[in-house]
Amino acid sequence: MFALNPPRPISKSLRVLAALLGYPDVRMRGYLAEMRGLLRDEGTLSHTRRIELDALMDTLRRADPLESESAYVELFDRGRATSLHLFEHVHGDSRERGPALIDLGQTYEKAGLILAEGELPDYLPAVLEFVSTQPPPEARAFLGEMAHIFNAIFGALQQRDSAYASVLGALLELAGEKAKPVKPAADEPLDESWAEPVVFDGCSSKGQARPDQAQPIRVIRKNAQPGAAA
C-alpha cells in the first residue's frame, strides 16, 4: 500500500495574496521581501506565477509611494468590474445584504479574525485571511466556489494591463482552476452600480462554534435560483 501524500499547505500563500491586494501603504511595502520569501518557501504556486508576482512586488517596491497608492484607488475603487468587494460581482436580494454581512462577520470572529475598522466582510483580502485558517482541502474548495468572480476580476485587470491580474491568477491556480478571463461589462456610474447591493448566501454562523472547524462560504451566481450554490 502506498501512503497518500497530505494536501500541500496554502495558508501562507493565501495571506501573501491577501496582503498584495491590500492598500499599498508604507507598512505593506515594508513586508514585500518577506512576502516573496513566504511564497518561495511554501512552493505551492507555479514558477511562472511566482515570477509574475515577483514583478508586481518589484513594481510596488520601486514606485513612488503616492503614485502607487493613487493608482490602487483608481484601479479598485472606481467601479464594479475591478472591485475587491465580492458582493459587487454577484446579484441577490438586496434586503439580505445587511444580515449577510453581519453573518459573515460573525463567522470571521468565531475563527478568531477581527475586521479592521470600516472594513466590510466581503472585502477580498478579508475573505482570503479567513480562508487561510481552513484546512487545505476546504480552503481550495472555497476558492473554487468563487472562481467565477476571480475570473471576472482577472479579465477586468488584464483589460487594464494591470500587474495585479497575477494575484487573481494565483488564486485561481490555488483553487485548481484555469484562469479564463471574462470580458467585463462596461462599468456603470458608482451611484447606479451600488443601487442594488449583492450578497453572499449560506454564511450562517449556525454550527460554527469552534474556530478550528471548516466553515463553508457559498456564493450565489447572478440569476441563480434561490438556494442554488455557485
Disulfide bonds with the S-S distance in Angstrom:
none
